[in-house]
Amino acid sequence: MLFSFTIVNAKGAQAKKYNHIVSLNLSTDEMLLGLVSENRIAGLSGKINEDKEISNIVNRAKKFTKVEANEEVLISLEPDLIITADWLSKKTNHLSELTGAKVYIYKTANSYEEQKKLIRDLAILVEEKENGEKLIANMDNRLKALQNKIAKKYKGPKPRILMYTTFGSTSGKNTTFDDMVRLINGINVISEAGINKYQDISKEKIIELNPDIIIVPIAKKYDNVAKVSKLFFEDPSLKNVKAVKNKKVYFVQYKDISATSQYMIDNIENLAKVVYQFKE
């Protein structure tokens, strides 16, 4: 005879496999808090998730222990599951042996569809499939409403958009910014020029591409907006660039343009609001 056993907790509810979960990066912090109950989270990445310039979970993150890449802290949390992104993989390969926990390393999303897949994969991993589907449905419903709004209110040519950081870098093909521009019916001039991923570009390239709109990600506590603004509006060589000439250089907080979590939909809405100058 075969027997099947289901582990239940004191309240009679089916217990989850992982109940001491630790996240090692901000995106995972954000996704975990959208998927699981707080009592299943043993620790989050670090103080970065309390930085309002970058994080979407400032208030909720305050109650959790922060790992801050400290292995002693990580061991003390007694995790059964550690989740992190692929860009940290070289620093985390040994953590399973160190802690005895399962280490799950995911591929960072480069598009809206990849982000939804990641949420779904994590939801299955932590046995919260229903919560994952709710997050995805919320994203899709809001995107559809936004695209309908753009179609209804904007009848002009597709806006040609450049993202340019204060470090002189930009985002081309196979980046979340490129996909967000596509989803709001714009053209990423860097992608249009055949440039892939993240690259530095020269001032001459900006002049050549001649975008309608320039998006400049900033962190207000690090970047002096007035000073950065002068780099565009007081440089004679840029005066004939459409975005500069028409005063369509917009400064956007990093957290409003760079989320790789369920908050990507917030970023898409924020980008559309800036590009199309929606008032509501």
N, C-alpha and C positions, 0 to 999 in steps of 0.2 A: 504493500500500500504506500502511496506517495502522500506526503504531508506538505502543506504550504503554510508558511508562517508570515505574518505581517507584524512588524514592530509598531507598537503604539505608545504614545506618551501618557502621562498621568491623567490627562483630560480625555483620553480615549481617541485622540486624533492620530492619524498615521504619521509617524516620525519621518523626517527627511533624512537623507543620507548625510548631508553636510550641514553642520550647525555651528561651526566655528570658522566662518569664512573670512579670509583676509584679502584685501585688495592692495595692489602695489602701485597703482597709477590713477590719476584723476578720472579718466573716462570710465574705468571700472567702478570707482566709487559711485559715480552718477548712475550707472546702469544697475548696480547692486541695490542701491536705495530705491530704485523703481521696481525691482523684482521681488525682493525678499523682505520679510519682517525684520525689524532692526535687531531683535534678540538673536538672530542667526549670524550677525556680523560681529566678528571678534575685533577687527581693526581695519582702518582705512589707510590710505597712502601717506599723507603728510599734511602739513599746514597749508599747502597749496590749495586744498579744498575749502579753506576758510578765507581765501583771497577773493574779494568780490569783483576784482578786475578779470578774474580767470574762471572762477568756479560758479556753477549753477546751484550748488547745494550748501552754501555758506552756513546757514543756521542749523540745518540737520546734521552737518558734519561735526559740529562742535562737541557732541557728546561722546565721540569715539576716540579710542586710543589711536595715535598716529605712529606708523612704523618708521617713517623717515629713513628707509633703507638701512635700518639698524637691525642686525641679525639677532642680537640679544633680545630686543623687544619682540621681534617676530617669534622667536622660540618661546618666550614667556606667554604669548597669546595662545599657545597650543592649538594651532590651526589644523583643521582637517582638509581644508581646500584653500589653495592660494591661487588667485587669478591675476594675470598681468598681460600686457600687450607685447607683441613681437619685438618692438624696438628696445625692450628691456631684457630680451631672452638671454643674452650673453652674461648678464649679471644674475640670472635666476636659475640657471640650469642645475645648480647644486642644491637648491632649496628643498627638494623632495627628500634627499638623503639627510639633510640637516634637521628637518622638522618631522619627517614621517608623513607629511601631508601630500595629497595629490596636488600637483602644480599644473594649472591649465594656462597655456599661452595661446592667445588668439591673434589672428591677423587684423591689424588696424584697418578700419574701413576707409576706402578711397572714394566711396560713392554713397548715395542715399540707399540704394538697394542692398549694398554690402552692409550698411549699418543696420538695416532691418534684419538681415540674415544673422548678423552677430547677436543682436538682441534675442532673436529666436533660439540660437544655439546656446546662449548663456541661460536662457529660461529653461531649456530642457536639462542642462547640466545641474541647475539648482532645484529642479523639480517644481518650477513655477510657470508652466507652459501658459496657463490662462492669463497670468499677469503680463507675460511677454506679448501675447496676442492683443491685450488691451493697449499696451504701449504702442504697438505697431498700428493698430486701428486708429488711435488718436493721431499719430503722425500722418497717416494716409488721408484721413478725413480733413485735417487742417490743410494739407497740401492741395487737395482737390478744391477746397473752398478758396484758397489763395490763387490758384491758377485760373479759376472762374472769374475772380475779381480782376485779375490782370487783363484777361481777355475782354472783359466788359468795359473797363475804365481806360485802357491804353490801346490806341489805334495806330501809333507811330511805328517806325522801323525798329527792329530789334536793337536795343542799346548795346554798344560795344564797350566792354568793361575791362579794366585792368586792376588787379590787386597788387599793391606795391608797399612793402614794409619799410619801416624806418631804417632797416639794415640793407635796403637795396635789393631785396629778394622778391620773388613772385611765385605764383602757382599756375602751372600749366595743365596739360593732359594728365588724367589719372590722379586727380586730387579732389578732395571734397568740395573745394571752392569752385572748381571747374564744373562739377555736377550741379552744385547749387545755382550757378549762373544759368546753366541749361534749363533747370527746372522752373526758373522764373522767366523763361523765354528771352534770355540775353545771350550775348556772345562774349566768351572769354577771349580777348585779343591774343593772349599768350598761347592758348590752345590753338587758335586760328593760325598762328604763326608756326605751328608744329613743334613748340617747345614742350618737353615732357617734365612732369613732376615739379620739383622746387629748384629754381635757378636764380642766380643773381643776374640782373640786367642793367645795362648802362642807361644814362640819361638820353643818349642818342637813340637807343632802342625805343624809349618812350615816345620820342619825337616821331620816329618812323611809324610806330603803331597807331599813334594819334587817336587814343581812346576817347569816347564820349564821356566816360565816367571813370574816375580813379577812386578806389577804395583803399584807405590806409588804416590797417589795424594798429591800435595803440593800447597801451596801459597808462592811464592818466597819471599814476603815481611815479612812473618812470619816464614818460614822454612829455615834453613841453609842447603842447599842441600849437601854441602861437609860434614857437620856434620852428617846428616841423612845417607849419603852414607856409612860412617864408621860403622854404626850400622849393616850393612850387610857384607861389604867387609873386615872388620877388626875383626869380631867376629869368632874365631876359630870353634865354634860349628856349624856355618852355612856353612863352607867351602865346604862341599860335597853336599849341596843343588844345584841342577842343574842350577837354575837361577843365583845363586851366582858364582858357578864355571865357568859358561860360560859367565859371565858378562851380563846377561840379566835381570838386575834390572833397570827398567825405571821410571823416575820421570816425572809426567804429571800434568799440572796445573788443579786445581779443575774444572774450567769452561770447560775444555776439556774432562771431564769424568763424570760430574754430572748434566747436564741440564735435567730438566723435562719440556720441551717446544718443539717447533719445532726444536730447536737447538740440540736435541738428535741425529739427523742424522749427524751433525758435529762431535759429540762425537764418534759415531760409526766409522766414517771415520778416525778420529784421532787414535782411539784404533787400528784399522786395520793397519794403517801406522806404529805404534809403534811395534805391535806384529809381523808383516811380514816384517818390515824394508823396506817398499816401499820408493823409493827415490823421485818419482814425486808425 
